[in-house]
Amino acid sequence: MNYIEIDGKLIKTKGHDYLKEALNFPDYYGKNLDALYDCLTEIGVETKIKLTNADFINQDLLETFIDASGENTFLEFEY
């Protein structure tokens, strides 16, 4: 299982550039919530993403992670 920890403080300051690097997304990642959802639902290996400092990100971003983990059986999301 892949385990990835992401930090809400860094998401707030560096945005999608941080997410692209931390989650190892492809170069074509569109740096928006739709692209984030698409990349998360395309994960094809068991992956757990843990978000720390969740109170620093907005609700839409949090819900994108939650929705994607509900759609993708390979993805577990914790915050």
Steps between C-alpha positions, in 0.01 A plus 500: 500500500618849420477742791504871429474773761403847383491819705211746485735788587711426191191458284385844614832667415612303193166376366479259214875511436549337840227244435646410160840433654381330820260270318733437206244613243587509129619814322158544339335550843268797451546655845131534583246300700365312197853391404573405862189281511589340166856417608386366837240274343758370251730366775529128431700371797404485867570851629430671830515878510509665841432871521643686797396855591171454316362819655726703266328387178159593367199270512488450122852359495429274796182373336692426179726260692204344681297457180794352308572248776135398492523441126841326487527171690882526491499834683462554873488855634544604861495840663 
